[in-house]
C-alpha cells in the first residue's frame, strides 16, 4: 500500500472510532472521550503519515486539518448507515 492508501484507511478507521468514542458510551465522561479521540487521532495520523516528523510544520498542520476533516465525514457516514451510534445510548 502506498501512503495515500494508508491515509485514506486511517481516516475511515478514525472517523468510525471517533463516532463511537464521542457518541457511544453514556457512562464515559465527555472529557475522557475527547482525550481518547485526541490521542487516537494523533496515533492514526502518524501511522498514516510516517514522515510527519521531517515534514515542515506548516505542511504537517495542513495534512492534520485535512485528516480531521475527512474523518468527521466518515463518522457521519458511519452514523448514517447504522454502524456507529448517533447518541450516547450504549
The first five atom37 places (N, CA, C, CB, O) and aatype in JSON, in Angstrom:
{
  "aatype": [20, 20, 20, 20, 20, 20, 20, 20, 20, 20, 20, 20, 20, 20, 20, 20, 20, 20, 20, 20, 20, 20, 20, 20, 20, 20, 20, 20, 20, 20, 20, 20, 20, 20, 20, 20, 20, 20, 20, 20, 20, 20, 20, 20, 20, 20, 20, 20, 20, 20, 20, 20, 20, 20, 20, 20, 20, 20, 20, 20, 20, 20, 20, 20, 20, 20, 20, 20, 20, 20, 20, 20, 20, 20, 20, 20, 20, 20, 20, 20, 20, 20, 20, 20, 20, 20, 20, 20, 20, 20],
  "atom_mask": [
    [1, 1, 1, 1, 1],
    [1, 1, 1, 1, 1],
    [1, 1, 1, 1, 1],
    [1, 1, 1, 1, 1],
    [1, 1, 1, 1, 1],
    [1, 1, 1, 1, 1],
    [1, 1, 1, 1, 1],
    [1, 1, 1, 1, 1],
    [1, 1, 1, 1, 1],
    [1, 1, 1, 1, 1],
    [1, 1, 1, 1, 1],
    [1, 1, 1, 1, 1],
    [1, 1, 1, 1, 1],
    [1, 1, 1, 1, 1],
    [1, 1, 1, 1, 1],
    [1, 1, 1, 1, 1],
    [1, 1, 1, 1, 1],
    [1, 1, 1, 1, 1],
    [1, 1, 1, 1, 1],
    [1, 1, 1, 1, 1],
    [1, 1, 1, 1, 1],
    [1, 1, 1, 1, 1],
    [1, 1, 1, 1, 1],
    [1, 1, 1, 1, 1],
    [1, 1, 1, 1, 1],
    [1, 1, 1, 1, 1],
    [1, 1, 1, 1, 1],
    [1, 1, 1, 1, 1],
    [1, 1, 1, 1, 1],
    [1, 1, 1, 1, 1],
    [1, 1, 1, 1, 1],
    [1, 1, 1, 1, 1],
    [1, 1, 1, 1, 1],
    [1, 1, 1, 1, 1],
    [1, 1, 1, 1, 1],
    [1, 1, 1, 1, 1],
    [1, 1, 1, 1, 1],
    [1, 1, 1, 1, 1],
    [1, 1, 1, 1, 1],
    [1, 1, 1, 1, 1],
    [1, 1, 1, 1, 1],
    [1, 1, 1, 1, 1],
    [1, 1, 1, 1, 1],
    [1, 1, 1, 1, 1],
    [1, 1, 1, 1, 1],
    [1, 1, 1, 1, 1],
    [1, 1, 1, 1, 1],
    [1, 1, 1, 1, 1],
    [1, 1, 1, 1, 1],
    [1, 1, 1, 1, 1],
    [1, 1, 1, 1, 1],
    [1, 1, 1, 1, 1],
    [1, 1, 1, 1, 1],
    [1, 1, 1, 1, 1],
    [1, 1, 1, 1, 1],
    [1, 1, 1, 1, 1],
    [1, 1, 1, 1, 1],
    [1, 1, 1, 1, 1],
    [1, 1, 1, 1, 1],
    [1, 1, 1, 1, 1],
    [1, 1, 1, 1, 1],
    [1, 1, 1, 1, 1],
    [1, 1, 1, 1, 1],
    [1, 1, 1, 1, 1],
    [1, 1, 1, 1, 1],
    [1, 1, 1, 1, 1],
    [1, 1, 1, 1, 1],
    [1, 1, 1, 1, 1],
    [1, 1, 1, 1, 1],
    [1, 1, 1, 1, 1],
    [1, 1, 1, 1, 1],
    [1, 1, 1, 1, 1],
    [1, 1, 1, 1, 1],
    [1, 1, 1, 1, 1],
    [1, 1, 1, 1, 1],
    [1, 1, 1, 1, 1],
    [1, 1, 1, 1, 1],
    [1, 1, 1, 1, 1],
    [1, 1, 1, 1, 1],
    [1, 1, 1, 1, 1],
    [1, 1, 1, 1, 1],
    [1, 1, 1, 1, 1],
    [1, 1, 1, 1, 1],
    [1, 1, 1, 1, 1],
    [1, 1, 1, 1, 1],
    [1, 1, 1, 1, 1],
    [1, 1, 1, 1, 1],
    [1, 1, 1, 1, 1],
    [1, 1, 1, 1, 1],
    [1, 1, 1, 1, 1]
  ],
  "atom_positions": [
    [[0.85, -1.19, 0.0], [0.0, 0.0, 0.0], [0.88, 1.24, 0.0], [-0.96, 0.01, 1.22], [1.94, 1.27, 0.62]],
    [[0.42, 2.25, -0.7], [1.18, 3.5, -0.68], [0.65, 4.41, 0.44], [1.09, 4.21, -2.05], [-0.33, 4.08, 1.11]],
    [[1.31, 5.54, 0.62], [0.98, 6.43, 1.73], [-0.44, 6.99, 1.61], [1.97, 7.58, 1.79], [-1.12, 7.18, 2.63]],
    [[-0.9, 7.24, 0.41], [-2.26, 7.75, 0.22], [-3.3, 6.73, 0.68], [-2.5, 8.13, -1.24], [-4.31, 7.09, 1.28]],
    [[-3.05, 5.47, 0.39], [-3.98, 4.43, 0.82], [-4.0, 4.3, 2.34], [-3.61, 3.09, 0.19], [-5.06, 4.12, 2.93]],
    [[-2.82, 4.4, 2.97], [-2.77, 4.37, 4.43], [-3.53, 5.55, 5.04], [-1.31, 4.37, 4.92], [-4.24, 5.4, 6.03]],
    [[-3.36, 6.72, 4.44], [-4.06, 7.91, 4.94], [-5.57, 7.75, 4.81], [-3.6, 9.16, 4.19], [-6.32, 8.11, 5.72]],
    [[-6.02, 7.21, 3.68], [-7.46, 7.0, 3.49], [-8.0, 5.97, 4.48], [-7.75, 6.54, 2.04], [-9.05, 6.18, 5.08]],
    [[-7.29, 4.88, 4.65], [-7.72, 3.84, 5.59], [-7.73, 4.37, 7.02], [-6.8, 2.62, 5.49], [-8.67, 4.1, 7.77]],
    [[-6.71, 5.13, 7.39], [-6.66, 5.68, 8.74], [-7.8, 6.67, 8.97], [-5.31, 6.38, 8.98], [-8.35, 6.71, 10.07]],
    [[-8.16, 7.45, 7.97], [-9.26, 8.4, 8.17], [-10.59, 7.69, 8.32], [-9.32, 9.38, 7.01], [-11.44, 8.15, 9.08]],
    [[-10.79, 6.59, 7.61], [-12.03, 5.81, 7.77], [-12.08, 5.21, 9.17], [-12.13, 4.7, 6.7], [-13.09, 5.33, 9.86]],
    [[-11.0, 4.57, 9.58], [-10.96, 3.93, 10.9], [-11.15, 4.96, 12.0], [-9.63, 3.17, 11.1], [-11.91, 4.74, 12.93]],
    [[-10.45, 6.09, 11.89], [-10.58, 7.11, 12.93], [-11.96, 7.75, 12.93], [-9.52, 8.16, 12.75], [-12.48, 8.08, 13.99]],
    [[-12.56, 7.94, 11.77], [-13.9, 8.53, 11.72], [-14.93, 7.67, 12.43], [-14.33, 8.74, 10.28], [-15.75, 8.18, 13.19]],
    [[-14.89, 6.37, 12.19], [-15.82, 5.46, 12.87], [-15.5, 5.4, 14.36], [-15.76, 4.04, 12.25], [-16.41, 5.4, 15.19]],
    [[-14.21, 5.34, 14.71], [-13.82, 5.29, 16.12], [-14.22, 6.57, 16.85], [-12.31, 5.07, 16.25], [-14.69, 6.51, 17.99]],
    [[-14.04, 7.7, 16.22], [-14.43, 8.96, 16.86], [-15.93, 9.01, 17.11], [-14.0, 10.16, 16.01], [-16.38, 9.47, 18.16]],
    [[-16.7, 8.54, 16.15], [-18.16, 8.5, 16.33], [-18.5, 7.62, 17.54], [-18.86, 7.97, 15.05], [-19.38, 7.97, 18.33]],
    [[-17.82, 6.5, 17.68], [-18.07, 5.61, 18.82], [-17.61, 6.24, 20.13], [-17.36, 4.27, 18.62], [-18.35, 6.22, 21.11]],
    [[-16.39, 6.8, 20.16], [-15.85, 7.38, 21.39], [-16.71, 8.53, 21.89], [-14.44, 7.87, 21.16], [-16.99, 8.63, 23.08]],
    [[-17.14, 9.39, 20.97], [-17.85, 10.6, 21.39], [-19.34, 10.39, 21.61], [-17.65, 11.67, 20.36], [-19.94, 11.09, 22.42]],
    [[-19.94, 9.44, 20.9], [-21.39, 9.31, 20.97], [-21.88, 7.96, 21.46], [-21.97, 9.57, 19.63], [-23.07, 7.79, 21.7]],
    [[-20.99, 7.01, 21.62], [-21.41, 5.67, 22.01], [-21.66, 5.48, 23.49], [-20.4, 4.7, 21.58], [-22.82, 5.38, 23.9]],
    [[-20.62, 5.41, 24.29], [-20.81, 5.05, 25.7], [-21.35, 6.2, 26.54], [-19.5, 4.58, 26.28], [-20.77, 7.28, 26.57]],
    [[-22.46, 5.97, 27.22], [-23.05, 7.03, 28.03], [-22.41, 7.11, 29.42], [-24.54, 6.82, 28.17], [-22.58, 8.11, 30.11]],
    [[-21.69, 6.08, 29.83], [-21.08, 6.09, 31.16], [-19.67, 6.69, 31.15], [-21.04, 4.7, 31.71], [-19.07, 6.86, 32.22]],
    [[-19.14, 6.99, 29.99], [-17.81, 7.61, 29.9], [-18.0, 9.12, 29.89], [-17.04, 7.12, 28.62], [-18.7, 9.64, 29.03]],
    [[-17.37, 9.84, 30.83], [-17.5, 11.3, 30.84], [-16.96, 11.92, 29.55], [-16.76, 11.89, 32.06], [-15.98, 11.43, 28.98]],
    [[-17.59, 12.97, 29.11], [-17.22, 13.62, 27.85], [-15.76, 14.03, 27.79], [-18.09, 14.83, 27.63], [-15.13, 13.84, 26.75]],
    [[-15.17, 14.6, 28.86], [-13.74, 14.95, 28.77], [-12.85, 13.75, 28.48], [-13.29, 15.61, 30.06], [-11.89, 13.87, 27.72]],
    [[-13.16, 12.6, 29.05], [-12.36, 11.4, 28.79], [-12.54, 10.93, 27.35], [-12.75, 10.27, 29.75], [-11.6, 10.44, 26.73]],
    [[-13.73, 11.09, 26.82], [-13.96, 10.73, 25.42], [-13.14, 11.63, 24.5], [-15.46, 10.84, 25.06], [-12.57, 11.15, 23.52]],
    [[-13.06, 12.92, 24.81], [-12.26, 13.82, 23.99], [-10.78, 13.51, 24.1], [-12.52, 15.27, 24.39], [-10.05, 13.61, 23.11]],
    [[-10.31, 13.12, 25.28], [-8.9, 12.72, 25.44], [-8.62, 11.49, 24.59], [-8.57, 12.44, 26.93], [-7.59, 11.42, 23.92]],
    [[-9.52, 10.52, 24.62], [-9.34, 9.31, 23.81], [-9.33, 9.64, 22.32], [-10.46, 8.3, 24.12], [-8.51, 9.1, 21.57]],
    [[-10.22, 10.5, 21.9], [-10.28, 10.89, 20.48], [-9.0, 11.64, 20.08], [-11.52, 11.77, 20.21], [-8.45, 11.38, 19.01]],
    [[-8.54, 12.55, 20.91], [-7.32, 13.3, 20.6], [-6.11, 12.36, 20.49], [-7.05, 14.37, 21.67], [-5.32, 12.47, 19.56]],
    [[-5.97, 11.45, 21.44], [-4.85, 10.51, 21.42], [-4.92, 9.6, 20.2], [-4.81, 9.67, 22.7], [-3.92, 9.38, 19.52]],
    [[-6.1, 9.08, 19.92], [-6.25, 8.19, 18.78], [-6.03, 8.91, 17.46], [-7.63, 7.55, 18.81], [-5.51, 8.34, 16.51]],
    [[-6.44, 10.19, 17.4], [-6.25, 10.94, 16.16], [-4.77, 11.15, 15.87], [-6.97, 12.29, 16.23], [-4.35, 11.02, 14.72]],
    [[-3.99, 11.46, 16.88], [-2.56, 11.65, 16.68], [-1.91, 10.33, 16.26], [-1.89, 12.18, 17.97], [-1.09, 10.31, 15.33]],
    [[-2.27, 9.23, 16.93], [-1.71, 7.93, 16.57], [-2.07, 7.53, 15.13], [-2.2, 6.86, 17.54], [-1.22, 7.06, 14.38]],
    [[-3.32, 7.72, 14.75], [-3.75, 7.37, 13.4], [-3.08, 8.27, 12.37], [-5.28, 7.48, 13.28], [-2.71, 7.8, 11.29]],
    [[-2.92, 9.55, 12.69], [-2.29, 10.47, 11.75], [-0.82, 10.13, 11.54], [-2.43, 11.91, 12.25], [-0.33, 10.14, 10.41]],
    [[-0.11, 9.82, 12.62], [1.3, 9.46, 12.5], [1.45, 8.13, 11.76], [1.96, 9.38, 13.89], [2.39, 7.95, 10.98]],
    [[0.53, 7.21, 11.99], [0.55, 5.94, 11.27], [0.36, 6.17, 9.76], [-0.54, 4.98, 11.8], [1.04, 5.56, 8.94]],
    [[-0.55, 7.05, 9.43], [-0.84, 7.33, 8.02], [0.24, 8.17, 7.36], [-2.18, 8.03, 7.9], [0.42, 8.11, 6.14]],
    [[0.96, 8.96, 8.14], [2.0, 9.85, 7.62], [3.29, 9.64, 8.42], [1.54, 11.34, 7.69], [3.63, 10.47, 9.26]],
    [[4.0, 8.56, 8.17], [5.18, 8.25, 8.99], [6.31, 9.27, 8.88], [5.7, 6.9, 8.62], [7.18, 9.31, 9.76]],
    [[6.33, 10.08, 7.84], [7.39, 11.07, 7.7], [6.98, 12.45, 8.22], [7.81, 11.19, 6.24], [7.57, 13.46, 7.84]],
    [[5.98, 12.5, 9.08], [5.47, 13.78, 9.57], [6.53, 14.51, 10.4], [4.21, 13.55, 10.42], [6.5, 15.74, 10.47]],
    [[7.45, 13.8, 11.03], [8.49, 14.46, 11.83], [9.47, 15.24, 10.97], [9.23, 13.43, 12.66], [10.07, 16.2, 11.44]],
    [[9.65, 14.84, 9.72], [10.6, 15.53, 8.84], [9.9, 16.5, 7.88], [11.4, 14.52, 8.04], [10.56, 17.19, 7.11]],
    [[8.59, 16.54, 7.93], [7.82, 17.45, 7.08], [7.81, 18.84, 7.72], [6.37, 16.92, 6.87], [7.72, 18.94, 8.95]],
    [[7.88, 19.91, 6.93], [7.75, 21.25, 7.52], [6.46, 21.37, 8.32], [7.8, 22.33, 6.42], [5.42, 20.83, 7.94]],
    [[6.53, 22.09, 9.43], [5.4, 22.11, 10.36], [4.12, 22.65, 9.72], [5.75, 22.94, 11.58], [3.03, 22.18, 10.05]],
    [[4.22, 23.6, 8.82], [3.02, 24.13, 8.17], [2.33, 23.05, 7.32], [3.37, 25.35, 7.28], [1.11, 22.95, 7.31]],
    [[3.13, 22.27, 6.63], [2.57, 21.18, 5.85], [1.93, 20.13, 6.76], [3.66, 20.53, 4.98], [0.88, 19.58, 6.43]],
    [[2.56, 19.86, 7.89], [2.01, 18.89, 8.84], [0.67, 19.36, 9.39], [2.99, 18.65, 9.99], [-0.27, 18.57, 9.54]],
    [[0.58, 20.65, 9.7], [-0.68, 21.19, 10.22], [-1.78, 21.09, 9.16], [-0.51, 22.67, 10.66], [-2.91, 20.73, 9.48]],
    [[-1.45, 21.39, 7.93], [-2.45, 21.28, 6.86], [-2.86, 19.84, 6.61], [-1.91, 21.9, 5.58], [-4.04, 19.55, 6.39]],
    [[-1.9, 18.92, 6.63], [-2.23, 17.5, 6.49], [-3.14, 17.04, 7.62], [-0.95, 16.64, 6.46], [-4.1, 16.3, 7.38]],
    [[-2.84, 17.47, 8.84], [-3.64, 17.08, 10.0], [-5.05, 17.66, 9.91], [-2.96, 17.53, 11.31], [-6.02, 16.97, 10.22]],
    [[-5.17, 18.91, 9.48], [-6.5, 19.53, 9.33], [-7.32, 18.78, 8.28], [-6.37, 21.02, 8.94], [-8.51, 18.54, 8.48]],
    [[-6.7, 18.41, 7.18], [-7.4, 17.64, 6.16], [-7.8, 16.26, 6.67], [-6.54, 17.5, 4.92], [-8.88, 15.76, 6.36]],
    [[-6.91, 15.66, 7.44], [-7.2, 14.35, 8.03], [-8.41, 14.43, 8.95], [-5.97, 13.82, 8.8], [-9.32, 13.6, 8.86]],
    [[-8.44, 15.44, 9.83], [-9.58, 15.59, 10.74], [-10.87, 15.9, 10.0], [-9.3, 16.69, 11.75], [-11.94, 15.41, 10.39]],
    [[-10.79, 16.69, 8.94], [-11.99, 17.0, 8.16], [-12.57, 15.75, 7.5], [-11.67, 18.04, 7.1], [-13.78, 15.55, 7.51]],
    [[-11.72, 14.93, 6.95], [-12.23, 13.72, 6.3], [-12.77, 12.72, 7.31], [-11.14, 13.07, 5.46], [-13.72, 12.0, 7.02]],
    [[-12.16, 12.67, 8.5], [-12.65, 11.72, 9.5], [-14.02, 12.13, 10.02], [-11.66, 11.61, 10.65], [-14.83, 11.27, 10.35]],
    [[-14.28, 13.42, 10.11], [-15.62, 13.86, 10.53], [-16.67, 13.37, 9.55], [-15.68, 15.4, 10.65], [-17.75, 12.94, 9.95]],
    [[-16.34, 13.44, 8.29], [-17.27, 12.94, 7.27], [-17.49, 11.43, 7.39], [-16.73, 13.27, 5.87], [-18.62, 10.96, 7.27]],
    [[-16.41, 10.67, 7.64], [-16.56, 9.22, 7.78], [-17.35, 8.87, 9.03], [-15.19, 8.55, 7.83], [-18.08, 7.88, 9.04]],
    [[-17.22, 9.67, 10.09], [-18.04, 9.44, 11.29], [-19.51, 9.65, 11.0], [-17.6, 10.36, 12.42], [-20.36, 8.89, 11.46]],
    [[-19.82, 10.68, 10.22], [-21.21, 10.94, 9.84], [-21.75, 9.82, 8.96], [-21.33, 12.28, 9.12], [-22.9, 9.42, 9.09]],
    [[-20.91, 9.31, 8.06], [-21.33, 8.19, 7.22], [-21.6, 6.96, 8.07], [-20.26, 7.89, 6.15], [-22.59, 6.26, 7.86]],
    [[-20.7, 6.68, 9.03], [-20.88, 5.52, 9.91], [-22.18, 5.63, 10.7], [-19.68, 5.38, 10.87], [-22.88, 4.64, 10.9]],
    [[-22.5, 6.83, 11.15], [-23.76, 7.05, 11.86], [-24.94, 6.86, 10.91], [-23.79, 8.47, 12.49], [-25.94, 6.25, 11.28]],
    [[-24.82, 7.38, 9.71], [-25.91, 7.3, 8.75], [-26.26, 5.89, 8.31], [-25.57, 8.11, 7.55], [-27.43, 5.58, 8.12]],
    [[-25.24, 5.03, 8.16], [-25.54, 3.66, 7.73], [-25.74, 2.71, 8.91], [-24.41, 3.15, 6.85], [-25.99, 1.52, 8.72]],
    [[-25.64, 3.24, 10.11], [-26.02, 2.45, 11.29], [-24.94, 1.59, 11.91], [-27.12, 1.59, 10.93], [-25.25, 0.7, 12.7]],
    [[-23.65, 1.82, 11.57], [-22.61, 1.03, 12.21], [-21.99, 1.75, 13.4], [-21.53, 0.68, 11.21], [-21.16, 1.18, 14.1]],
    [[-22.39, 3.0, 13.64], [-21.95, 3.74, 14.8], [-23.17, 4.44, 15.39], [-20.82, 4.76, 14.44], [-24.07, 4.84, 14.66]],
    [[-23.19, 4.59, 16.72], [-24.36, 5.2, 17.35], [-24.46, 6.71, 17.07], [-24.32, 4.96, 18.85], [-23.45, 7.38, 16.89]],
    [[-25.68, 7.2, 17.05], [-25.91, 8.63, 16.84], [-25.85, 9.41, 18.14], [-27.26, 8.85, 16.16], [-25.47, 10.58, 18.15]],
    [[-26.22, 8.76, 19.23], [-26.2, 9.4, 20.54], [-25.63, 8.44, 21.56], [-27.61, 9.86, 20.96], [-25.41, 7.26, 21.26]],
    [[-25.4, 8.93, 22.77], [-24.81, 8.08, 23.81], [-25.86, 7.14, 24.41], [-24.17, 8.94, 24.92], [-26.39, 7.38, 25.49]],
    [[-26.15, 6.09, 23.69], [-27.2, 5.15, 24.09], [-26.63, 3.8, 24.55], [-28.16, 4.93, 22.95], [-27.39, 2.92, 24.97]],
    [[-25.33, 3.65, 24.47], [-24.74, 2.34, 24.82], [-24.26, 2.35, 26.25], [-23.58, 1.98, 23.87], [-23.74, 1.35, 26.73]]
  ]
}
